[in-house]
């Protein structure tokens, strides 16, 4: 599987594990509306530009997001400020 596809699936999984809505996620990362839906469908790969920010937010490595490292560490429950 291509690293871009691995990253897409892992990012979506992290977002779902955090319990975030698409709207909350878009706001958290400064994305335009419907971006997360496009990520889920695989029609847009702008998440590649956000890998460092996504990795920091979810306390995982960019290497893990890309499938180069199999150990994610403990993925904490993430909350959005003001929620």
C-alpha positions, -999 to +999 in steps of 0.1 A: +000+000+000+013+035-009+024+057+020-001+084+010-030+059+013-017+046+046-015+081+059-051+089+047-064+058+065-045+065+097-055+101+099-092+092+094-089+066+121-073+091+145-100+116+139-127+090+145-109+078+176-109+113+189-146+116+184-142+147+163-168+157+137-157+167+102-165+203+110-145+202+143-115+187+125-116+213+097-117+241+122-088+225+143-065+223+112-077+255+094-092+236+065-120+246+041-154+231+045-159+195+032-121+188+031-124+159+056-152+143+034-128+145+004-100+130+025-123+101+035-133+096-002-096+097-013-104+125-038-081+151-021-047+146-006-041+179+011-035+160+043+000+154+031+007+191+037-006+189+072+013+158+083+035+175+109+005+194+124-016+163+125+012+142+140+018+168+167-019+171+175-024+134+179+010+128+195+022+103+168+051+105+144+050+115+108+068+082+101+039+063+117+013+082+097+032+073+065+035+036+075+072+037+080+070+029+117+045+004+131+045+018+166+021+046+172+027+048+210-003+054+231-029+075+213-045+098+238-080+110+238-078+144+221-102+172+229-107+204+210-103+236+230-135+253+238-155+221+235 
